[in-house]
């Protein structure tokens, strides 16, 4: 880490967290709120201390960010920390002078938020440094199933680069399935549990939405990331892998897209989407157990 050049006698630590929806939280370890030169206010009421940034023993280790404050202060609530709203949020950690505060004057760390752990109204959030991006795999693995993301985008609006997903074919002239053609909307008519609910108006055949995604547009879960559908059965019943952050209520409206089992011949790629031309797997590969078989004469 580079040496700190900010005036040591008036130094203060500041943190800015920017969520993926651009919601921003600002706080400082100074005794009073700080107004930066650009007019942005950094709250001093969060209970945050500069020592709460615990960096791993080596640069390769993920640092831990201990906010150590009352959850409702600084605008970061328990719901913010546990509802995935802060997943992949950008964290800017810097120091400046309380006498003449300047936002991002002396940058110490740029990272991304990960998993939040809550205990007794104290929350710690794991972070991934931007250096960790260098640890990502490069190239493709040869596998029988298709590696592409269905529609080359998600229900949350994330578009996958062409180098990483080619389900829809060329971006300028798609010849495969496009999300807009398959996205449906509906309203929940019954709730069985935190992971099982139904929309009785759905007329699709059972299994159509298996491996798909659902995102609520009204109700308590509105605005939260989409959830993966584990199973779709007749009568519009949907089962998720994980319960939503808030209980689903009758009348909640949603958006939904089908999924794909990543298989080709006689499976979703051909039967449901007629997309054999963009299948990215190698379906004729021998399964792993074939390499353990003994030969014979």
N, C-alpha and C positions, 0 to 999 in steps of 0.2 A: 504494500500500500504506500502511496506517495506521502511525504511528510506534510503535516498540516501547516499551512502558511497563514491562516486566519489569526488575528491578534489573540494570543494565548490568555490575556487578562480579561477579555470580554467574550470569550468563545461560548457558543451555545450549540446544542445538537438539535436538528430538526428532521422530521420525517414527513414525506408526502406520499400518500397511497392513492393511486388512480385505478379505479375498477374498470373492467372492460366496457361498461356503459358510460364511462367518463365521470362517474360520481367520484368526488375527490375528498379525502380526509387529510387535514393538516394539523400537526401538533409539535410541541417543542418541550424541552426539559427546563426552559427558563421559568422564572417565578411569575411572570406576567405574560399575557398574550403578546405576540410579536407581530407587528405590521411590517411586511417586507416593502422594499422599495417599489415593487410593482403593485402594491395595495393589497396583496393577499394576506389574510390573517392566520397565524399559526397558534392554536389553542394551547394554553398552559394548564388546563384543567383536567387533562387526561390521565395524570398519574404517571406519565411516561418519563423514564430517565435514560440518559445516554448509555448507561451501562447495561441497559436491557437488550442491546444488540449484541448477542452472543455469537461470535463467528466460529466456525468449525476449526479444528486443530490444524487443518491444512486447507489451502485454497480450494481443494477438490471436494471438501466436505460441505454439505448444505448448512448454512447458518440458521440459527433459530432467532426469531424476533419475538421477544417477550414484551407485550404491550403493558402488562402488569397494572392496568388501571381499572377503574369502575367501567363496566361495559357500556353504559349509556352515555358516557362523556365523550367528547371529541367527535360525536356523531356516529361512532362505531358501536352498534348494539349487538346483543347476543345473536339476534337473527342475522345481522350482517355477517357475523363470523361463522355461523353454522349453516347458512342456507345456500352456500356456494356462490353468493353474489361477489365475493372477493377472490374467487378462484382465478388464478393467472393475472391478478391485479399487479400493476407495476409499483415498485417501491423505490423511492428516491430518498436516500439518507445522506445528509450533508451537514456541514457546520458553517456557521457565520458568526458575526459579531452582534451582540445585542445592542450595541451603541449605534450601529448603522447596518441593520439586517438586510441581506440580499439573498433572494431565493436561489438555491443551487450554487452559492458562492464557492464552496469547497466541497466537491462531491466525494463521498466516501464509499458509496455502494449503490449499484443499480441492480435490482433483483426482481423476482416474481413470487407472489405469494402462493403457498401450497396448502397443505392440510392444517386445519385449525383444531386445537385441543382445548377443551374447556374444563376448568376445575375451580369450584368455589368463586365464581365470578372473576376469575383470572384466566386470561386466554393467551396461549402461545401459538404462533403461526410459523410453520416451516417455510423457508424460502429457497428458491433456486437462483443461483447467480447466473448472470448472462454468460459467464464462462462455461457453465454447464451445457450450453447449447452446442459446444464443440464436441460433447460426448455422444451426440446423436448418431445413430447408424447411418451409413452412407451406402447407397446402392440398393439392389433388390435381392431378396431371398427367393430361391426357387422353391415353390410350394404348389401343392395340388389345388388349393382353394384360391379364389381371387383376392388379391390384396387391395383392390381399389375401394374407395368410399363410395357408396351408392349415391348417385346424382352429382358426385364431386363437390357436394356441399352438405351442410347440416341444417337441421330445422332452426338452429340458432343464428343462421346467417353466415356461418364460417365457410368460406370458399377454399377448397383444397387446391394448391398449385398443380398445374398440369403435369409437372415432373413426378408428383406423388400420387396422382389419381387420374384415371382416364376412363371412368365408367361411361360418361356421356359422349366420349369421343372428342374430336377437335372443338375447342372452345368457340371458334369463329363459325363453325357449322356443325353443331352436335348431331350425331346420328344414333345416340343412345337415349336412355330415359332422362328426363329433365324434372327436377323437383316440383316446379310449378304445375306440372301436369298431373302429379300424383298427390299433392297436398290436399287434405280434406279438413273440414271443420265439423264441430258437433257440440253437443251439450250433455253433460253427465246426468243420467236419469236414476241411477241407484249406486250405492256405495256398500261394499261388503266388508272391506278392511282397508288398512293403509296402503296395500299394494294391489287390491282388486276392486274394480269399479266397472260400470257398464254404461253404454249409451244404446238403449233399445232400438233406436232408429237406424243403427248401422245395419246395412244389408249385405256387406261383403262376406264371402265364404270364410269359414273358420281357418285360421292360420295366415290370412292375408296380411295382417299387421305384425306377425312374428318378426322379431329383431328390428322392428321399426322404432320410431320415436314419437313422443307426445309432449306437447308444450302447452301450458295453460295460459289463456289470454285474459281471463277474468278470475275472480276469487282470490284467496290468500296466496296461491302459488303463481299468480300472474307475474311475469317478469323474471322468474327463476329459470335456470337452464333446463333444456329438454331432458326427458328421462327415457331410458331404453325399455321397450316392451318385451317382456319375456314370453308371453303367450296370449294369443287372441283366439277366443272360442265363439261358437255360434251365439247369437243374441246380443252381439256387441260387447261381450265381456272382455276386459283387458286386465292383464296381470303384469305388474312391473317387477324388476329384479329387486329394487330397493324402494322403500316407502318414501313418498314425497315429504318435504320439510314440514308442510302444513297438511292437515287432514283435508282430503278432497270432499267437497260438498255437492249435493244435488243442485244442478243449475249452473255449475262451473262450466265455462266454455273453453274449448281447446282447439289446437291444430294438431294434425296427425299425419304421418307419412308411413308407408309400408317399409319393410326391411328386405334383406336378401340373405339367403343362407350361403352365399359365396360359392355355389356349385353350378356347374354348367349343364351337361346333358341330362334332360328330363327334369331339371330343377329350376329354381327361380330365375336364373340368368336367361334361360331360353323360354321357359313356359310363361313366366310372369312379365318379363320385360323384353323378350325377343331381342336380346342384346349379345348374342354369341360373338359378334364381330369385335366387341370390346372386352371380352372376357380376358382377365389378366393372369389367370392361373395356368397350371400345367396339369390338366386332369389325368394324363396318361402316366404320370410319375408313379413309380412303385411305392407302396406304403412302407414306412420304416421297418415293419416286421419282416418284409420281404428280404431285407439285407441280412437278417439273422438266420435265415433258413439255410440248411445244409444242402449242398448240391448232390446230385445222384447221376450215375452213368446209365 
